[in-house]
Amino acid sequence: GMAFPLPASGAGIGGGLSFDMTKEGQKMGLMFDFAYQDMAGYAANGSYVQLYKLYGLNDSVTPVADAYHYWYYLLFEPYLKLQGKARNGYFIIGASIGMAVLAETVNKSQSITQFLDWGNSPYGNIFRFDLRAGIGIKLANIGKHELILEARAGYPLTNAISNLPTGTAGVPGNWRVITMQANLGLRI
């Protein structure tokens, strides 16, 4: 988005509990999960220290800073699951509905470190709604249980940050969190 001068990228970690309502031999069914995601992004020279917030200055020159973004979400994800008769692979399409429990950017310039708490800001949006799709493959059997590998991608319909006044080229900007993830699970 245009809220920051450069895009950020980074890794995250998460965990969850998935419920698969699709029976053996059924071609279509429902699957849903409850999850937690801990995501971090970094962009060198990817932000500005906002002097007017720190010192009450109305200066148009703001120092460039490295941006460290942290977003932690609690999620509910319902999916439509399509699978073959053998149940060794499947396709899912659905949504991810979440709430941020932490939404923060740390701007670090050479002399100033600034913390921006988006959860308590008029520009931050603690709610998230993504469209998601993915594929899953059975890797192996461990006793009576199946080891599953999933690859999912999500595109947000909601902004994480909206109308930030210090956006790129002086235009108020938005920012979204796009996700790509790999999940390893054990079907019990």
NORJOBEL-V632516 format. One record per backbone hydrogen bond with DSSP energy under -0.5 kcal/mol. NH is the residue of the N-H (numbers start at 1). CO is the residue of the C=O. Records with the same first field share a line. If there is no record, write none. Layout:
BEGIN
NH->CO + CO
END
This chain:
BEGIN
3->174
6->46
9->42
13->38
15->36
17->34
19->32
21->19 + 30
25->85
26->23
29->81
31->79
32->19
33->77
34->17
35->75
36->15
37->73
38->13
39->37 + 71
40->11
41->69
42->9
43->67
46->43
47->65
49->63
50->48
51->49
53->50
54->50
55->51
56->51 + 52
57->51
62->60
65->47
66->108
67->43
68->106
69->41 + 67
70->104
71->39
72->102
73->37
74->99
75->35
76->97
77->33
79->31
80->93
81->29 + 79
82->91
83->27
84->89
87->84
90->136
91->82
92->134
93->80
94->132
95->78
96->130
97->76
98->96 + 128
99->74
100->126
101->72
102->72
104->70
105->116
106->68
107->105 + 114
108->66 + 106
109->107 + 112
114->107
116->105
117->115
118->103 + 116
119->103
120->117
121->118
124->121
125->160
128->98
130->96
131->155
132->94
133->153
134->92
135->151
136->90
137->149
138->88
139->137 + 147
140->147
142->145
143->141
145->142
146->187
147->140
148->146 + 185
149->137
150->183
151->135
152->181
153->133
154->179
155->131
157->129
158->129
160->175
161->175
162->123
164->173
167->164
168->2
170->167
171->168
173->164
175->161
178->176
179->154
181->152
183->150
185->148
187->146 + 185
188->186
END
